[in-house]
Amino acid sequence: PQAAAGRGITQYVHVGAGFDSFLWRRPAWAEGLQIFEVDHPATQQLKRECLQHCGIAEPEGVHFVAADLSEETLQSALARSPFQPAQPTFFSWLGVTVYLTREANLATLRAIASSAPAGSELVFTYVDEAVFRPENPGNEAFDKLRSSVSSVGEPFLSGFDPATLAPVLLQTGLQLIENLDREQAVVRYDPVDANGLRKGNAGYMAHARVVSAAPPAA
């Protein structure tokens, strides 16, 4: 989002924020942003209670939007907040798509494209859908993680094909700008292994730009 802020983005929407701590480690370049954390009511309440218990104050310019996006649209959720749909916005959607069906992922992408004007941006993570095919060669690390999350009731459900992601995004109103595999992401964001990022052949990080409001699903 730093580069996006330099391009005039004024709002940052973190979809499925979970226990991310960006709000409390916000760098100087993000001080002027209005930040919206959208998450399931139970998760968001627990996060805020934990912060209160630790005596950590909630920063100014931050808006918590409790929403079950399986029950309502992103637009509806944001409409209950000070979010300005005419203002350029940066959306972050990290570590979520693999837990949703393809239909739910496409619906969320359409919702993001319809929530802010052209030029708004999105970064999201996904896995190569090939890992779900029975004939795909085993990926030991991925299979171990997949088994672990499934055992606690949060199974991996879907991914995208990196080779066809661009046309798929266009159908939702988004233009693919960049599509980093795990190795490329590690080289860019952790070249000296300061954060312990690990290479893998299943995870991807995509950067897209809103080009139009998405058409309704057929």
N, C-alpha and C positions, 0 to 999 in steps of 0.2 A: 503493500500500500504506500510506501514512501514515495516511489516514483509517481504513483497515481495522484498523491497529494500535491506533488509538484506540477501536475497537469491540471489542477483545479478541482479535484475531488473534494467535496465538503462533508460527506457522510460516509461512515464505515459501518456496514451491517455484517455482523458475525452470525451466520446461520448455523445452528447447532453448536453453540459456543461451549457447552459443557463446562469443564473446570479450567478452561484457558485463562491465563493470567495477564493478557496483554494490557488490560485496563490499568494494572498496578505497576507495570514496567514500561509505560507509555513514553516513547522518546519525544524529544522536543518538536520534531516535525509533525507529530500527531496531536499536539496540544490544541490546535484549532478545529479538530474534527469533532463532529457530533457522532457518537458511537452508540450503536444499537446491538444489544445481545439478544438474539432470538433463540429460545430453547424451551424444551418441555417444562411445564410448570413444576413438576416434582424435582427435576434436576436443578432448575434455577433456584427454587426455594432452598434446597439443601446447600447449594453453593453460597447463597447469601447468608444463610444461618451460620455456616462455617466461618465466613469472613467476620460476621458480627461477633461470634464467639472468640475469635482471635484478636478482636479490637481493631480490625482493619476497616477504615472508612471507605465508602463508595465515592469515587471521584465525581467531580462536576462534569457536565457534558456527556453523561452516560445514561442510557435508557435501557432498562431491562424489560423485554417484551416476552411475557410468558405465553407460549402457544404450542399446542399440539398440532403440527402441520399435517397430520393424518386426518384431522378434524376440521381444519380451516385453512384458507389460503394464506400465503405469505403477505399478499397485499392487504388482506383483512387484518392480519396481525399487526402489520406496520401502521395501519390506519388508526389503531388505538394508541399510537405514540406520537411524538412531535415530528416524526419522519416527514420530509418534504419530497414528494414524488417527482417534482420538477427539477430537483437539484442533482447534479452528477454524484454518483455513489459508487463506492467500492464494496463488493460483496466477497466475503470469505466463507468457504464451505469445505472444511477440512476434516478428514477422517470419518466421513458420514456415508458417502454414496455406497460403499460396499455392504452396508447393513440394510439397504433399501432395495426394493424390486426395481427393475428397469423402468416400469411404468411410473413409479413414484419419483425416480430420479428425473425422468423427462418432464414430469409435471412441475417439479421444483425448478428446473432450468427455465421452463416457460414462464413460471411465476417471477423469477428473478428478472428475466428480460422484459416483463410487463410492469415491473415495479419502479423502474427508473428510466431516465431518458437515454437516447442513443449516446454512446461515448462512455457510459458507465462501464465498470469492469468487474470481472469475477475471477477468482482463483479457487480451484477445487481439486481435490485428490480423488483418484479412482484406481482400480486394479484392472489389469488386462483380463478381459472376459475369457480368454483362453484357459485360464487356470481352473475354470469350472467345467471344462470338457473332460469326459472320461479318458479320451485318448491322449490328453496332454501329459508330457513327461512330468514326473514328480518334482515338486519344489519343496524340499524338506522344511525349510524355515516357514514358508507360507502355510504348508499343511499343518505344521505344529501350532501356529497361531490360529488357524482356522478351527482346529479341533478345540483349542482352549476357549475361544470366545463362544463357540457353539455349546460347550458344556455348561456355560452360565446363562444360557438362554438368549444369546445375541449372535445368531449365525450369520456368516457372510452369505449374501444373496445374489449379488450381481456386479458386473463391471461393464466396461466399454472396450471396443476394439480400437486401439490407438491408430490404426491405419484408416479407419472410417469415422473417427471422431469429428473431424471438421464438417462434413456434410450433415451429420447428426445434429451438431450444435446449430448450424444454420437454420435447420427446421424449427428450432426453438427460439430463434431471434438473436443468436449469439455467433460471433465470428471468432474462430480459434486464432490466437496470436502466437502461442507457444505451447509446446507439449513436451515436458521434460520427463525422461525416465528416471528411475531411482539413482542410477549412476551419475547422470548429468546433474541431478539435484544435489548430490553429495559434493561433487566437484565445485559447484557454484556456491553452496551455502555452508559447507564445512570442509574446506580444502585441507586444513591442517589438523583435522580430527579433534577440534576443540569441543564439539558437542556430542560426539559419539554416534553421529548418523551412520547408518549402514547401507551398503549397496544391496540391491535385490532386483530380480527381473520381473516382478509383478506390479510394483507400485508406480504410479505416474502422477504428475502435477500439471494441470492445465490452466492456462491463462487465456481468458476470452473477453471480448468486448461486446456490449449491447449494440446491435445495429438496427433493431426494430422490435416492436411489440410482437410477441409470438402469436401465431394464429391459434385458435382453439384446437384442442386435440380432436382428431377425427373420431 
